[in-house]
Amino acid sequence: MAQTPWNNPGAVLMPAPLSQIPAHPEKWLPKFNLEAGILAEEHINNFMLSINLNGVTNEDVVVQLFPYTTRNSWIMVFLITLWTYH
């Protein structure tokens, strides 16, 4: 029988979120799109503007929300970053 430590309930400790994530962030957060010519710095500025406009003040929520903006583009970002700095 193969060992499966991920099935052991005590194998991974996931702390509870400190603050509540706002409802449906995928609807109001900007999406990063390289094809549209959006630079990473511009995307981060748009992200922070959306965060501020929606009243998010807790840092743990900001960190949890950022991945919503890079869905479906993380592979492209990784490859371009790798190619740029290699």
N, CA, C and O atoms as a Tinker XYZ file with bonds, in Angstrom:
   344  protein
     1  N      0.850000   -1.184000    0.000000    73     2
     2  CA     0.000000    0.000000    0.000000    64     1     3
     3  C      0.892000    1.243000    0.000000    63     2     4     5
     4  O      1.800000    1.365000    0.823000    81     3
     5  N      0.630000    2.145000   -0.913000    73     3     6
     6  CA     1.438000    3.357000   -1.034000    64     5     7
     7  C      1.153000    4.287000    0.132000    63     6     8     9
     8  O      0.030000    4.370000    0.630000    81     7
     9  N      2.194000    4.982000    0.552000    73     7    10
    10  CA     2.022000    5.953000    1.628000    64     9    11
    11  C      1.391000    7.223000    1.058000    63    10    12    13
    12  O      1.799000    7.717000    0.007000    81    11
    13  N      0.419000    7.725000    1.748000    73    11    14
    14  CA    -0.247000    8.965000    1.337000    64    13    15
    15  C     -0.361000    9.900000    2.525000    63    14    16    17
    16  O     -1.416000    9.973000    3.155000    81    15
    17  N      0.718000   10.622000    2.844000    73    15    18
    18  CA     0.699000   11.491000    4.030000    64    17    19
    19  C     -0.317000   12.622000    3.924000    63    18    20    21
    20  O     -0.764000   13.141000    4.946000    81    19
    21  N     -0.693000   13.016000    2.697000    73    19    22
    22  CA    -1.662000   14.092000    2.547000    64    21    23
    23  C     -3.060000   13.687000    2.996000    63    22    24    25
    24  O     -3.915000   14.546000    3.213000    81    23
    25  N     -3.300000   12.381000    3.138000    73    23    26
    26  CA    -4.592000   11.918000    3.641000    64    25    27
    27  C     -4.665000   11.914000    5.160000    63    26    28    29
    28  O     -5.746000   11.756000    5.728000    81    27
    29  N     -3.546000   12.084000    5.813000    73    27    30
    30  CA    -3.491000   12.146000    7.260000    64    29    31
    31  C     -3.945000   13.542000    7.694000    63    30    32    33
    32  O     -3.314000   14.527000    7.311000    81    31
    33  N     -5.009000   13.657000    8.475000    73    31    34
    34  CA    -5.519000   14.986000    8.842000    64    33    35
    35  C     -4.514000   15.853000    9.589000    63    34    36    37
    36  O     -4.655000   17.076000    9.587000    81    35
    37  N     -3.520000   15.276000   10.218000    73    35    38
    38  CA    -2.544000   16.069000   10.950000    64    37    39
    39  C     -1.293000   16.377000   10.145000    63    38    40    41
    40  O     -0.351000   16.964000   10.676000    81    39
    41  N     -1.263000   15.990000    8.865000    73    39    42
    42  CA    -0.053000   16.151000    8.056000    64    41    43
    43  C      0.196000   17.600000    7.661000    63    42    44    45
    44  O      1.347000   18.033000    7.604000    81    43
    45  N     -0.851000   18.348000    7.390000    73    43    46
    46  CA    -0.708000   19.727000    6.936000    64    45    47
    47  C     -1.536000   20.618000    7.850000    63    46    48    49
    48  O     -2.717000   20.368000    8.093000    81    47
    49  N     -0.904000   21.637000    8.337000    73    47    50
    50  CA    -1.608000   22.580000    9.197000    64    49    51
    51  C     -1.916000   23.833000    8.389000    63    50    52    53
    52  O     -1.009000   24.556000    7.978000    81    51
    53  N     -3.177000   24.080000    8.169000    73    51    54
    54  CA    -3.603000   25.277000    7.459000    64    53    55
    55  C     -4.269000   26.197000    8.468000    63    54    56    57
    56  O     -5.367000   25.906000    8.943000    81    55
    57  N     -3.613000   27.313000    8.803000    73    55    58
    58  CA    -4.225000   28.214000    9.780000    64    57    59
    59  C     -5.485000   28.858000    9.209000    63    58    60    61
    60  O     -5.600000   29.082000    8.004000    81    59
    61  N     -6.397000   29.141000   10.077000    73    59    62
    62  CA    -7.630000   29.813000    9.659000    64    61    63
    63  C     -7.304000   31.233000    9.218000    63    62    64    65
    64  O     -6.392000   31.851000    9.765000    81    63
    65  N     -8.036000   31.760000    8.238000    73    63    66
    66  CA    -7.797000   33.143000    7.813000    64    65    67
    67  C     -8.006000   34.102000    8.985000    63    66    68    69
    68  O     -8.890000   33.898000    9.818000    81    67
    69  N     -7.200000   35.125000    9.037000    73    67    70
    70  CA    -7.324000   36.112000   10.103000    64    69    71
    71  C     -8.518000   37.028000    9.865000    63    70    72    73
    72  O     -9.173000   37.465000   10.811000    81    71
    73  N     -8.795000   37.314000    8.603000    73    71    74
    74  CA    -9.872000   38.243000    8.256000    64    73    75
    75  C    -10.723000   37.638000    7.143000    63    74    76    77
    76  O    -10.272000   36.777000    6.387000    81    75
    77  N    -11.950000   38.108000    7.064000    73    75    78
    78  CA   -12.890000   37.631000    6.049000    64    77    79
    79  C    -12.521000   38.183000    4.674000    63    78    80    81
    80  O    -12.223000   39.370000    4.541000    81    79
    81  N    -12.540000   37.326000    3.648000    73    79    82
    82  CA   -12.314000   37.761000    2.276000    64    81    83
    83  C    -13.635000   38.314000    1.743000    63    82    84    85
    84  O    -14.687000   37.716000    1.970000    81    83
    85  N    -13.596000   39.453000    1.036000    73    83    86
    86  CA   -14.831000   40.022000    0.491000    64    85    87
    87  C    -15.509000   39.056000   -0.487000    63    86    88    89
    88  O    -14.861000   38.189000   -1.072000    81    87
    89  N    -16.803000   39.222000   -0.647000    73    87    90
    90  CA   -17.572000   38.355000   -1.541000    64    89    91
    91  C    -17.196000   38.578000   -3.001000    63    90    92    93
    92  O    -17.053000   39.717000   -3.444000    81    91
    93  N    -17.039000   37.504000   -3.733000    73    91    94
    94  CA   -16.804000   37.487000   -5.175000    64    93    95
    95  C    -15.688000   38.425000   -5.643000    63    94    96    97
    96  O    -15.935000   39.285000   -6.489000    81    95
    97  N    -14.476000   38.283000   -5.120000    73    95    98
    98  CA   -13.397000   39.179000   -5.541000    64    97    99
    99  C    -13.044000   39.028000   -7.014000    63    98   100   101
   100  O    -12.519000   39.959000   -7.625000    81    99
   101  N    -13.330000   37.861000   -7.587000    73    99   102
   102  CA   -13.000000   37.662000   -9.000000    64   101   103
   103  C    -13.803000   38.589000   -9.909000    63   102   104   105
   104  O    -13.427000   38.790000  -11.064000    81   103
   105  N    -14.893000   39.152000   -9.412000    73   103   106
   106  CA   -15.729000   40.042000  -10.220000    64   105   107
   107  C    -15.207000   41.473000  -10.241000    63   106   108   109
   108  O    -15.418000   42.180000  -11.226000    81   107
   109  N    -14.530000   41.922000   -9.179000    73   107   110
   110  CA   -14.110000   43.317000   -9.120000    64   109   111
   111  C    -12.604000   43.535000   -9.162000    63   110   112   113
   112  O    -12.144000   44.673000   -9.255000    81   111
   113  N    -11.845000   42.468000   -9.095000    73   111   114
   114  CA   -10.390000   42.619000   -9.179000    64   113   115
   115  C     -9.934000   42.672000  -10.633000    63   114   116   117
   116  O    -10.511000   41.992000  -11.482000    81   115
   117  N     -8.898000   43.478000  -10.938000    73   115   118
   118  CA    -8.388000   43.516000  -12.310000    64   117   119
   119  C     -7.683000   42.207000  -12.651000    63   118   120   121
   120  O     -7.139000   41.537000  -11.773000    81   119
   121  N     -7.698000   41.855000  -13.914000    73   119   122
   122  CA    -7.027000   40.635000  -14.376000    64   121   123
   123  C     -5.757000   41.014000  -15.121000    63   122   124   125
   124  O     -5.752000   41.932000  -15.941000    81   123
   125  N     -4.691000   40.302000  -14.827000    73   123   126
   126  CA    -3.424000   40.552000  -15.510000    64   125   127
   127  C     -3.487000   39.924000  -16.888000    63   126   128   129
   128  O     -3.818000   38.746000  -17.026000    81   127
   129  N     -3.168000   40.712000  -17.915000    73   127   130
   130  CA    -3.246000   40.230000  -19.291000    64   129   131
   131  C     -2.050000   40.752000  -20.075000    63   130   132   133
   132  O     -1.992000   41.929000  -20.432000    81   131
   133  N     -1.106000   39.872000  -20.336000    73   131   134
   134  CA     0.085000   40.269000  -21.082000    64   133   135
   135  C     -0.249000   40.654000  -22.513000    63   134   136   137
   136  O      0.360000   41.564000  -23.076000    81   135
   137  N     -1.220000   39.959000  -23.100000    73   135   138
   138  CA    -1.573000   40.229000  -24.491000    64   137   139
   139  C     -2.110000   41.644000  -24.681000    63   138   140   141
   140  O     -1.987000   42.213000  -25.766000    81   139
   141  N     -2.700000   42.212000  -23.644000    73   139   142
   142  CA    -3.234000   43.575000  -23.717000    64   141   143
   143  C     -2.143000   44.619000  -23.508000    63   142   144   145
   144  O     -2.412000   45.819000  -23.573000    81   143
   145  N     -0.935000   44.179000  -23.262000    73   143   146
   146  CA     0.180000   45.102000  -23.082000    64   145   147
   147  C      0.262000   45.717000  -21.704000    63   146   148   149
   148  O      0.919000   46.743000  -21.527000    81   147
   149  N     -0.382000   45.121000  -20.733000    73   147   150
   150  CA    -0.345000   45.637000  -19.369000    64   149   151
   151  C      0.983000   45.243000  -18.723000    63   150   152   153
   152  O      1.352000   44.068000  -18.703000    81   151
   153  N      1.679000   46.219000  -18.207000    73   151   154
   154  CA     2.933000   45.953000  -17.504000    64   153   155
   155  C      2.633000   45.497000  -16.086000    63   154   156   157
   156  O      1.577000   45.806000  -15.533000    81   155
   157  N      3.571000   44.758000  -15.500000    73   155   158
   158  CA     3.382000   44.244000  -14.140000    64   157   159
   159  C      3.163000   45.390000  -13.144000    63   158   160   161
   160  O      2.312000   45.289000  -12.261000    81   159
   161  N      3.921000   46.467000  -13.283000    73   159   162
   162  CA     3.779000   47.598000  -12.363000    64   161   163
   163  C      2.388000   48.235000  -12.482000    63   162   164   165
   164  O      1.779000   48.603000  -11.478000    81   163
   165  N      1.898000   48.358000  -13.712000    73   163   166
   166  CA     0.562000   48.914000  -13.924000    64   165   167
   167  C     -0.505000   47.999000  -13.319000    63   166   168   169
   168  O     -1.483000   48.470000  -12.739000    81   167
   169  N     -0.306000   46.695000  -13.461000    73   167   170
   170  CA    -1.256000   45.746000  -12.889000    64   169   171
   171  C     -1.299000   45.861000  -11.364000    63   170   172   173
   172  O     -2.377000   45.856000  -10.768000    81   171
   173  N     -0.140000   45.964000  -10.743000    73   171   174
   174  CA    -0.096000   46.091000   -9.281000    64   173   175
   175  C     -0.759000   47.392000   -8.841000    63   174   176   177
   176  O     -1.472000   47.414000   -7.838000    81   175
   177  N     -0.534000   48.468000   -9.575000    73   175   178
   178  CA    -1.201000   49.741000   -9.241000    64   177   179
   179  C     -2.719000   49.609000   -9.357000    63   178   180   181
   180  O     -3.453000   50.102000   -8.501000    81   179
   181  N     -3.193000   48.936000  -10.425000    73   179   182
   182  CA    -4.638000   48.718000  -10.593000    64   181   183
   183  C     -5.193000   47.834000   -9.481000    63   182   184   185
   184  O     -6.295000   48.065000   -8.983000    81   183
   185  N     -4.424000   46.829000   -9.102000    73   183   186
   186  CA    -4.832000   45.942000   -8.013000    64   185   187
   187  C     -4.991000   46.721000   -6.714000    63   186   188   189
   188  O     -6.008000   46.597000   -6.031000    81   187
   189  N     -3.993000   47.518000   -6.375000    73   187   190
   190  CA    -4.053000   48.284000   -5.126000    64   189   191
   191  C     -5.180000   49.315000   -5.158000    63   190   192   193
   192  O     -5.802000   49.580000   -4.129000    81   191
   193  N     -5.448000   49.895000   -6.321000    73   191   194
   194  CA    -6.570000   50.822000   -6.442000    64   193   195
   195  C     -7.888000   50.095000   -6.164000    63   194   196   197
   196  O     -8.739000   50.606000   -5.436000    81   195
   197  N     -8.055000   48.914000   -6.738000    73   195   198
   198  CA    -9.270000   48.121000   -6.497000    64   197   199
   199  C     -9.402000   47.743000   -5.027000    63   198   200   201
   200  O    -10.495000   47.770000   -4.462000    81   199
   201  N     -8.283000   47.393000   -4.421000    73   199   202
   202  CA    -8.273000   47.039000   -2.996000    64   201   203
   203  C     -8.764000   48.221000   -2.165000    63   202   204   205
   204  O     -9.620000   48.067000   -1.294000    81   203
   205  N     -8.218000   49.391000   -2.441000    73   203   206
   206  CA    -8.590000   50.590000   -1.692000    64   205   207
   207  C    -10.045000   50.988000   -1.936000    63   206   208   209
   208  O    -10.748000   51.358000   -0.995000    81   207
   209  N    -10.503000   50.916000   -3.187000    73   207   210
   210  CA   -11.876000   51.295000   -3.515000    64   209   211
   211  C    -12.904000   50.362000   -2.875000    63   210   212   213
   212  O    -14.039000   50.763000   -2.619000    81   211
   213  N    -12.502000   49.117000   -2.619000    73   211   214
   214  CA   -13.420000   48.151000   -2.021000    64   213   215
   215  C    -13.249000   48.030000   -0.515000    63   214   216   217
   216  O    -13.819000   47.134000    0.108000    81   215
   217  N    -12.470000   48.927000    0.070000    73   215   218
   218  CA   -12.374000   49.012000    1.519000    64   217   219
   219  C    -11.606000   47.897000    2.194000    63   218   220   221
   220  O    -11.806000   47.637000    3.381000    81   219
   221  N    -10.730000   47.234000    1.457000    73   219   222
   222  CA    -9.920000   46.170000    2.062000    64   221   223
   223  C     -8.758000   46.828000    2.794000    63   222   224   225
   224  O     -7.975000   47.560000    2.189000    81   223
   225  N     -8.644000   46.568000    4.093000    73   223   226
   226  CA    -7.600000   47.204000    4.888000    64   225   227
   227  C     -6.648000   46.214000    5.542000    63   226   228   229
   228  O     -5.583000   46.604000    6.020000    81   227
   229  N     -7.015000   44.951000    5.569000    73   227   230
   230  CA    -6.173000   43.961000    6.246000    64   229   231
   231  C     -5.167000   43.345000    5.272000    63   230   232   233
   232  O     -5.533000   42.885000    4.190000    81   231
   233  N     -3.900000   43.346000    5.674000    73   231   234
   234  CA    -2.839000   42.839000    4.806000    64   233   235
   235  C     -3.019000   41.371000    4.452000    63   234   236   237
   236  O     -2.712000   40.964000    3.332000    81   235
   237  N     -3.514000   40.568000    5.394000    73   235   238
   238  CA    -3.683000   39.148000    5.093000    64   237   239
   239  C     -4.712000   38.941000    3.982000    63   238   240   241
   240  O     -4.592000   37.997000    3.200000    81   239
   241  N     -5.706000   39.798000    3.903000    73   239   242
   242  CA    -6.702000   39.700000    2.840000    64   241   243
   243  C     -6.095000   40.127000    1.508000    63   242   244   245
   244  O     -6.360000   39.507000    0.478000    81   243
   245  N     -5.287000   41.176000    1.523000    73   243   246
   246  CA    -4.627000   41.635000    0.295000    64   245   247
   247  C     -3.776000   40.509000   -0.287000    63   246   248   249
   248  O     -3.810000   40.261000   -1.492000    81   247
   249  N     -3.023000   39.837000    0.556000    73   247   250
   250  CA    -2.163000   38.735000    0.101000    64   249   251
   251  C     -3.008000   37.584000   -0.449000    63   250   252   253
   252  O     -2.621000   36.953000   -1.432000    81   251
   253  N     -4.135000   37.308000    0.162000    73   251   254
   254  CA    -5.002000   36.221000   -0.304000    64   253   255
   255  C     -5.728000   36.588000   -1.595000    63   254   256   257
   256  O     -6.083000   35.698000   -2.367000    81   255
   257  N     -5.957000   37.870000   -1.847000    73   255   258
   258  CA    -6.686000   38.291000   -3.037000    64   257   259
   259  C     -5.821000   38.385000   -4.286000    63   258   260   261
   260  O     -6.331000   38.212000   -5.393000    81   259
   261  N     -4.537000   38.653000   -4.141000    73   259   262
   262  CA    -3.700000   38.871000   -5.328000    64   261   263
   263  C     -3.727000   37.705000   -6.313000    63   262   264   265
   264  O     -3.785000   37.955000   -7.517000    81   263
   265  N     -3.688000   36.458000   -5.877000    73   263   266
   266  CA    -3.733000   35.363000   -6.858000    64   265   267
   267  C     -4.989000   35.365000   -7.735000    63   266   268   269
   268  O     -4.954000   34.814000   -8.835000    81   267
   269  N     -6.079000   35.958000   -7.291000    73   267   270
   270  CA    -7.280000   36.056000   -8.128000    64   269   271
   271  C     -7.009000   36.867000   -9.398000    63   270   272   273
   272  O     -7.694000   36.682000  -10.404000    81   271
   273  N     -6.027000   37.756000   -9.362000    73   271   274
   274  CA    -5.752000   38.623000  -10.511000    64   273   275
   275  C     -4.830000   37.978000  -11.536000    63   274   276   277
   276  O     -4.689000   38.490000  -12.646000    81   275
   277  N     -4.212000   36.884000  -11.186000    73   275   278
   278  CA    -3.252000   36.264000  -12.102000    64   277   279
   279  C     -3.731000   34.920000  -12.623000    63   278   280   281
   280  O     -2.949000   34.193000  -13.235000    81   279
   281  N     -4.973000   34.572000  -12.404000    73   279   282
   282  CA    -5.502000   33.300000  -12.880000    64   281   283
   283  C     -5.344000   33.201000  -14.387000    63   282   284   285
   284  O     -5.578000   34.164000  -15.117000    81   283
   285  N     -4.945000   32.029000  -14.836000    73   283   286
   286  CA    -4.784000   31.711000  -16.255000    64   285   287
   287  C     -3.634000   32.450000  -16.928000    63   286   288   289
   288  O     -3.451000   32.306000  -18.136000    81   287
   289  N     -2.860000   33.228000  -16.197000    73   287   290
   290  CA    -1.730000   33.897000  -16.826000    64   289   291
   291  C     -0.423000   33.620000  -16.091000    63   290   292   293
   292  O      0.622000   34.135000  -16.487000    81   291
   293  N     -0.459000   32.830000  -15.047000    73   291   294
   294  CA     0.748000   32.621000  -14.248000    64   293   295
   295  C      1.825000   31.882000  -15.029000    63   294   296   297
   296  O      3.010000   32.150000  -14.831000    81   295
   297  N      1.452000   30.967000  -15.901000    73   295   298
   298  CA     2.467000   30.244000  -16.672000    64   297   299
   299  C      3.193000   31.214000  -17.592000    63   298   300   301
   300  O      4.418000   31.173000  -17.697000    81   299
   301  N      2.446000   32.083000  -18.256000    73   299   302
   302  CA     3.043000   33.065000  -19.150000    64   301   303
   303  C      3.963000   34.011000  -18.380000    63   302   304   305
   304  O      5.064000   34.315000  -18.837000    81   303
   305  N      3.515000   34.471000  -17.224000    73   303   306
   306  CA     4.336000   35.365000  -16.410000    64   305   307
   307  C      5.618000   34.660000  -15.986000    63   306   308   309
   308  O      6.698000   35.249000  -16.033000    81   307
   309  N      5.504000   33.415000  -15.577000    73   307   310
   310  CA     6.676000   32.655000  -15.151000    64   309   311
   311  C      7.659000   32.494000  -16.305000    63   310   312   313
   312  O      8.859000   32.704000  -16.125000    81   311
   313  N      7.177000   32.130000  -17.472000    73   311   314
   314  CA     8.066000   31.912000  -18.607000    64   313   315
   315  C      8.746000   33.192000  -19.061000    63   314   316   317
   316  O      9.937000   33.181000  -19.374000    81   315
   317  N      8.014000   34.287000  -19.100000    73   315   318
   318  CA     8.618000   35.565000  -19.502000    64   317   319
   319  C      9.644000   36.012000  -18.477000    63   318   320   321
   320  O     10.713000   36.503000  -18.840000    81   319
   321  N      9.325000   35.845000  -17.194000    73   319   322
   322  CA    10.278000   36.198000  -16.144000    64   321   323
   323  C     11.530000   35.347000  -16.262000    63   322   324   325
   324  O     12.643000   35.860000  -16.146000    81   323
   325  N     11.360000   34.073000  -16.489000    73   323   326
   326  CA    12.495000   33.168000  -16.641000    64   325   327
   327  C     13.340000   33.568000  -17.839000    63   326   328   329
   328  O     14.567000   33.608000  -17.751000    81   327
   329  N     12.689000   33.865000  -18.959000    73   327   330
   330  CA    13.391000   34.230000  -20.186000    64   329   331
   331  C     14.113000   35.571000  -20.017000    63   330   332   333
   332  O     15.231000   35.737000  -20.505000    81   331
   333  N     13.478000   36.528000  -19.329000    73   331   334
   334  CA    14.041000   37.858000  -19.151000    64   333   335
   335  C     15.285000   37.834000  -18.277000    63   334   336   337
   336  O     16.262000   38.523000  -18.571000    81   335
   337  N     15.259000   37.057000  -17.220000    73   335   338
   338  CA    16.358000   37.089000  -16.258000    64   337   339
   339  C     17.341000   35.939000  -16.426000    63   338   340   341
   340  O     18.249000   35.784000  -15.609000    81   339
   341  N     17.181000   35.147000  -17.448000    73   339   342
   342  CA    18.094000   34.022000  -17.653000    64   341   343
   343  C     19.337000   34.474000  -18.374000    63   342   344
   344  O     20.226000   33.665000  -18.638000    81   343
